[in-house]
């Protein structure tokens, strides 16, 4: 196996490349195909950098094209037909939710109100954790079950609706309710292994 220079991937320096090589990952292709959980389990990588590295390697590595098939193809089973739109829907819903969380951040800034600062900081931390877990879920979407994909899509839609309903001048209960919903969603993703 020929070794690639893994330092071309953002967030990988000489030390992380050595750690990856010791774990048996020597090429960009191997890094690209390594599951997020396995990458996060490698010493000195962790969950945060595993997600960042997976995103960066996806931008750098181009997978070889799939072999062409003949013009006559069999009809795929119903399960495969249903999986394609759900994956696309999952990615769209996650992007929409990330955008909504960014807008909510602007709406919820407690300008000049010290009593709202603590709930705002709690919301920010929860939103950041949720974004990280959603990114991990979309990076490893092949490992997600159909049921979990549908759950994520449904919860993303519900959270987007909650965010849209936020008033111009939110109260403490708005922060608390939104933070609880975000925590619940992040907990569901954690329990599913994302």
N, C-alpha and C positions, 0 to 999 in steps of 0.2 A: 504494500500500500504506500503510495507516494504521499508525502506530507505536504500540506498547504500551509501558507503563512496565515494563521488565524488572526493575526493582529490587524488585518485589513478590516475586520469587523469591529464596529464601534463598541466600546466597553471591554475590549480584550486587549490587554497589554502583554508584555513578556511573561509576567508572573502567572496570569490567568491562562495563557497559552500553555505554559508548562504544566499547570494543574490539569487542563483539559487533555493534554497529551498523555499524562500519567493515568487518566481515566479511560484511555483508549480512543479518544477523539482526536484524529490527526488531520482530517480533511474538512472542507466547508460542507461537503455533502453529508458527512457523518454528523456534523454539528447541526445541520439543517433538519436531519431526520431524528435527532435525539429528542425524546419527549421532554416537555417542560418539567415534569416532576423529577425525571432522572437528572436533568441539568441542575435543578435547584438542590438536589441531594449531594452534589459534588462539593467537596470541601472548598471553602473560600468563594463560592458562587452565591448561593442563597436564592430565595424566591424572587427578590426584587431584581437582582442582576440577571437571573435566568430569563425573566420576562423581557428585559431590555435587550439581552443578547439575542433571544429568539426573534424579536422584531428587527434588529439590526442585520442578522444573518439572512433573514427573508428578503431584505432590501439588496443585499450583496450577491447572494447565491441565486442563480437561475437554474431551475431543475431542467434536466434534459427532457425534450419533448417525448410524449408518449408514443409508442409505436403505432403507426397507422393501421387501421383495420380495413377489411374489405368493405365494399359499398353495401353489401347485404349484411345487415346486423339483426340480431335477434332483439325482440322487445325485452327491455330489462324488467325485472320483477317490480311489482307495485311499490315495494319498500324503497328501492333505489330511486324511483320516480319521485316519491314524496321527500326523500332526503335532500335533493338539490334545492328546491325552493325554501325549505326550512333553513338550510345553512345560509343562503342568501338573505333570508328574512332575519336570521340571527345577527348577521353582520350589520345589516341596515339598522336594526333595532338598537344594537350596542352603540353604533355611531350616533344615532339620534339621541340616545340617553346621555352619552358623553357631552354632546352639544348642549343638551338641556341642563346638565349639571353645571356647565360653564356659565350659562345664562343665569341659573339660580344663584351662583356665586355672586354675580353682580347685583342681583335683586336683594340678596340677603345681607350685604355688607352693612354692619351696624354703625353708620356714620354718626359719630358724636354720642352714641348711647352705650355707656360702659356696662350697663346691666345685661345687654344683649351680646357682649363680647365673648363670654364663656360659652353660651350655646352655639355661637357662630363658629368658634374654634373647634368645638366637638363635631359640628356638622362638617367642617372642612376636612378633619381627619378621617371621618367616616366616608366622605365622598372620595377622598384620595385612595383609601383602602379598597372601596368598591370598584373604582376605575382600574386599579391594578389587578383585581381578581377577574374583572370582565375581560381585560386584555389577555390574561392567562387562559381564560375559557375560550376566547376566540382563536388564540394561537394553537390550542390543543383541541379544537372542535371535533376532530376525528375521533377522539377518545370519549366524547360526550354521548350519552345515550339519547335516543329520540325523545324520551320523556323529559330528560333534563333540558334539552334544547327548547322544548315547548314551554317548560317552566320559566326558563330565563327570558324567553320572548314575552311571556305573559307578565312577569314581574317587571320587566323593562317598560312595557307599555303602561302599567299601573303607576310606576314611579314617574314616568314622563307626565302623566295626567296630574299627579300630585304637584309636580314642580310647576306646571302651567297654571295651577290654581293659586299659586302664591300671590299675595297682594303686594302692592307697591311698598306699604309700610308694614312689614311682618311683625308679629308679636312673638313673645317667648314660646308660646304653645306651638307656633308654626315651626320654629326651629326644632323643638322637641319631637313633634310628629314626624317631620322629615328625617331627622336623625334616626329615629326608631325604625322607620321604613328602610332606610339605607342599611342600618345594622342588620336587620332581618334578612335583607337580600344578600349582603356580604356573608352572613352566617350560612345561608343556604348554599352559596357557592363554595365556601370552605368545606362544608360537610360533603359536598359532591366530589371533593378532591381537587378543586380548582384554586 
